[in-house]
Amino acid sequence: MADLPATLALVDASPVPDELADLVVTLRSLPSTHVGSGGALAVARFASTLCTEVAGRVSSALTPMAFCEARVTAGCTVLFSASVGHHDISAAAACAREHLRLPLFLVTLRDADSLPGSLSGEWIRTVELRGAPPDGFLATNSVLLMAAWLAKAFVETQRRTPDAGPLQDLSTSYEPARLPAGKSLLVLHGYRTEAVALDLETRLQETGLRTVQTVDYRNFAHGRHVGLNLGADQTTVVALIDDSVKSVAEETLRILPPSIDRIELRGRAPWPWSVPDLLLQSMHLVGGLARTEKVDPGRPEVSQYGRRLYHLPILASRRADEPAVIRKMRALGAPPEEQPVRTLVKLALERWREDISNIPVGAVVLDFDGTCCFTHARHLGTDPRVRRELVRLLGEGLLVGLASGRGRSLHADLRAWIPQQLWDRVALGLYNGGLVLGLGEPLVPSLAAVPSALRKVRLACDALGLSEMIHIDERPYQVSMTVGPDISVDECRLLVEGALVGEPGLSILASSHSVDVVPRPTNKMAVMDALDIGERDFLAVGDRGDREGNDFELLNAVNWSLSVDRVSAALDRCWNLSPASRTGPSELGAILTALTRDSADDCFRFAPASTEACHA
C-alpha cells in the first residue's frame, strides 16, 4: 500500500510506451474484447469502458472462461495479466488464436523475453508495462499501474488536456475518512466507474473482509432498495462519485434514509483520471479494514481445495473451423453456427484448392505494404524471407508484378536487393497503378500538375478539419492520406467518402495505414498488362481483399488470388489459407515457397498442400 503513490508518480513522469500507443490506435479502429481474471478483470472492464466512451467502439470485458465459451466472431482481443502466472490466460490466448479473434495483444508487467512459448510469437503483440513493485495475494500496484497507463494513453491519443498533472496531484498518501460499519457493502457506481466497483468487490470477497454486491445507481432503483431496506442495519452503502454521475449520485444519497450507513468516495479529477483516483481510495479502504480486523490480505491462508481449484484447467473451447472457412464466413456476415452457409463455404474451398493446384502460373502480382512487409515495419522495406523467395522465383523464370500505393520508395527498395540482371522480369504499378513501368526503367519525376479532381481532396480535407489530423501527399497520380493517432483508417475513409460523394471520377482506397484517392479508371490490375504470360495464369496476393480495401479489385479480378489478411465474400477467389498464427509477409513467404517450377510445361504450380500442412 505504501508504494501506491509512487506507482502513480511513475506513470505521471513517463512517456506512454510505443506498444501501448499502438494498442490504443488499434482499439480506436476495431471492436474489442478485453480479458482478465481477478484484479485484472477490473482493468479489462476499464479498458472496455475507455474503448466505448473515448473511441466509440463496441467493446466488452470477459473472464478467460467466458471468452472461451462466447461466440465472439471478430475484432481485437486484449489479454490483461500482471505476471502471466496462470494457465487461464494461456487458454484464452489459444482460443483467440484458434477462432481468429485477432489482432491479439497481451498487456503485462512481466518481461516479454520471459513469457512462455504459448504467449509469444508474431501472432501476439506484447505491451510490457514496467515499474510496479511486486504484489502479494491481492493485486494492488499492478492494477493501479495498468489503469493509470490506460487512462494516460487514451487521453494523449485524443490530445485531451484535463487538469495539468492529474496523476501528480493524486500521488499523495490517502486515508479514508472512516471505515464501513456494516458487514455487507452495497457499492453504487456509474458506467464509467464500474471497474472500481468490480475491483473493490474482488478485494473484499477474496479476503473475506466483507460481502459485496455492486449495482449502478439507476439499476439500484429498480428493486434492490428492497433488499437494502431489509438488511439496512448490517449494510454500508459505498457510493462511487465522479463528474459523470454526480447529480444522480447525490440525489440518490439524499433520498436514502439517514440511518443507513454510507461512505462516499469522490473522484478528485475528471474522468478517466477519476478511475485510478477512486481505485487508490478504495484500496486504502480495504487496507484500513484489514488493519482493523488484523488480516494480512497479501498473505491469506489458502485452503488445499482452494489450491486445487486454482490449478483446475479451464473448460475446453469449441473447436473452430479451419481458419480459411472462418474468414469467408465473416466476410459473408454469416453467424458461425449457420450450418448451410458453412457447408457451402467448405465445399467451395475444397473445389478451389483442387483447381488451383492444376493451373499454370506465369506471373505473381503482389501488393506491398501489409503483404511484402508488415505495416508497422514498412520503413524497413521488403521482408527478408520474401526477398529470398522472390529472387529464387525470378531466377527460375517467374515474372513478378508489384502493385502499390507507393511510388519512388518502392522503386528504390526493389532495386537495392533484386539483382540487376533480373530487373526485366519485374513490373511496377506505382501509385495504385497510376504509373506502370519496368524495374529496369528509371523513375523520372513527373512534371505534370495535380489534376483538378484530385486537388478537391485537399480542399475537402481542409473543410472537414482533417488536414490537421493526417499527412496529405499530393501526386499527379493520387492523393495519399496517412493517418496518425488522432483518427483511424476507417474513420478517415468514411469522412473522405462523404466529402467526395459528388465526385464519381475518383476511387477511394483504404490500406492498413492510409487512404488513397485515385482518378478512375486507375487500378492495380494495370500492372498485369505489362507482364506477358501468354496462356498461363496470374496468381495475385494482397492483404486488403475486403470490399473497402485497396486490394479488393486486384484480388477479385482473377480467380487465383490469395489474401494474407482480409478476404472478400467471393467463394471462387480471394481466399486466405494461412493458419491463425501467420499473417502478412510471413504468410506470403509460405505462399512463394509453395510455388515451384514445372519444367515440363515451362510454368509454375502452386501447391496449397504446402501451406495447408501448416494448419495441423
Stockholm file with secondary structure:
# STOCKHOLM 1.0

chainA/1-616         MADLPATLALVDASPVPDELADLVVTLRSLPSTHVGSGGALAVARFASTLCTEVAGRVSSALTPMAFCEARVTAGCTVLFSASVGHHDISAAAACAREHLRLPLFLVTLRDADSLPGSLSGEWIRTVELRGAPPDGFLATNSVLLMAAWLAKAFVETQRRTPDAGPLQDLSTSYEPARLPAGKSLLVLHGYRTEAVALDLETRLQETGLRTVQTVDYRNFAHGRHVGLNLGADQTTVVALIDDSVKSVAEETLRILPPSIDRIELRGRAPWPWSVPDLLLQSMHLVGGLARTEKVDPGRPEVSQYGRRLYHLPILASRRADEPAVIRKMRALGAPPEEQPVRTLVKLALERWREDISNIPVGAVVLDFDGTCCFTHARHLGTDPRVRRELVRLLGEGLLVGLASGRGRSLHADLRAWIPQQLWDRVALGLYNGGLVLGLGEPLVPSLAAVPSALRKVRLACDALGLSEMIHIDERPYQVSMTVGPDISVDECRLLVEGALVGEPGLSILASSHSVDVVPRPTNKMAVMDALDIGERDFLAVGDRGDREGNDFELLNAVNWSLSVDRVSAALDRCWNLSPASRTGPSELGAILTALTRDSADDCFRFAPASTEACHA
#=GR chainA/1-616 SS CTTHHHHHHHHHHSCCCHHHHHHHHHHTTSCEEEECCTHHHHHHHHHHHHHHHTSCCCEEEECHHHHHHSCCCSSEEEEECSSCCSHHHHHHHHHHHHTTCCSEEEEESSCGGGSCGGGCSTTEEEEECCCCCCCCSSCCHHHHHHHHHHHHHHHHHTTCCCSSSHHHHHCSCCCCSSCCCSSEEEEEECGGGHHHHHHHHHHHHHHTSCEEEEEEHHHIIIIIHHHHHHTGGGEEEEEEECTTTHHHHHHHHHHSCTTSEEEEEECSSCTTTHHHHHHHHHHHHHHHHHHHTTCCTTSCCCCHHHHHHHTSCCCCCCCCCCHHHHHHHHHHTCCTTCHHHHHHHHHHHHHHHHHHTTSCEEEEEECCBTTTBCGGGGGGCSCHHHHHHHHHHHHTTCEEEEECSCCHHHHHHHHHHSCGGGGGGEEEEEGGGTEEEETTSCCCCCCCCCCHHHHHHHHHHHHHTGGGTEEEEECSSCEEEEECTTSCHHHHHHHHHHHTTTCTTEEEEECSSEEEEEETTCCGGGGGGGCCCTTCEEEEEEEECSTTBTTHHHHHHSSSEEEEEECCSCSSSCBCCCCTTCCHHHHHHHHHHTEEEETTTTEEEECHHHHHGGGC
#=GC SS_cons         CTTHHHHHHHHHHSCCCHHHHHHHHHHTTSCEEEECCTHHHHHHHHHHHHHHHTSCCCEEEECHHHHHHSCCCSSEEEEECSSCCSHHHHHHHHHHHHTTCCSEEEEESSCGGGSCGGGCSTTEEEEECCCCCCCCSSCCHHHHHHHHHHHHHHHHHTTCCCSSSHHHHHCSCCCCSSCCCSSEEEEEECGGGHHHHHHHHHHHHHHTSCEEEEEEHHHIIIIIHHHHHHTGGGEEEEEEECTTTHHHHHHHHHHSCTTSEEEEEECSSCTTTHHHHHHHHHHHHHHHHHHHTTCCTTSCCCCHHHHHHHTSCCCCCCCCCCHHHHHHHHHHTCCTTCHHHHHHHHHHHHHHHHHHTTSCEEEEEECCBTTTBCGGGGGGCSCHHHHHHHHHHHHTTCEEEEECSCCHHHHHHHHHHSCGGGGGGEEEEEGGGTEEEETTSCCCCCCCCCCHHHHHHHHHHHHHTGGGTEEEEECSSCEEEEECTTSCHHHHHHHHHHHTTTCTTEEEEECSSEEEEEETTCCGGGGGGGCCCTTCEEEEEEEECSTTBTTHHHHHHSSSEEEEEECCSCSSSCBCCCCTTCCHHHHHHHHHHTEEEETTTTEEEECHHHHHGGGC
//
